[in-house]
Amino acid sequence: MATLLAFHAHPDDEVMMTGGVLAGAAADGHRVVVVVACDGLIGPASDGDTPRLGELRASAKALGVHRVVHLGYADSGHGAILYPDPPDRTRFVRAETEDAAERLAVILREEKVDLLLSYDANGGYGHRDHVKVHEVGKRAAQLAGVPRVLEATLPREPIARVVNALRLMGVLRRYDPQAMRAAYTPRAAITHRIDVRKFARQKQAALAAHRSQIDGPGRAAPMMRILTRLPVPVFSLLTGREWFAEAPVATEH
């Protein structure tokens, strides 16, 4: 059996882009590991655990994930202002790419990872932590000699149309339509479209584990609330495909 590691920016990112693939791989007997760069907090971390990392573990359990690791960074936030680092850790976007990549490479080597899931060069919709995931994941795969890297993404053209419609309906807030037209990956560059409808129930349960995001004021919260309340067959129709672009892997000499 193979070992698959999904590298994500924040708790909850693991669900919509890769949740079905993770659940499917676990169901097939493969070892599945999730690593998040950030802990979901902008400010200092309290003693012990953070709520969003606890939600991540609950989500991972629903998907059948075997191990969850936090790489040790704070969120960088999304917007014009990049706040100073909290006193106890570095914001991910400010991390030295080589240092962060070596942290991830340690886990890749330890787990003898056969397949790394990372993000496309745009970081999906352009969040700076997501762009950093692409940079760090690419370098870590090189350092650890991972044989295959698939970059999680969405087909750009239909997603831009859907996001614009959801904005007009008031379901999504504060998304820049112009930026969305350059987000994700052109359909022609996508190499894998994976049918994950069989794992819709697990994927929806994993999404529901992120209560702080569903009930919070975030811009994606209304959409998340709707998705978690849908009948499973409808949820499956809407989220039953996951897309990836295979990336060339250069080995370290």
Disulfide bonds with the S-S distance in Angstrom:
none
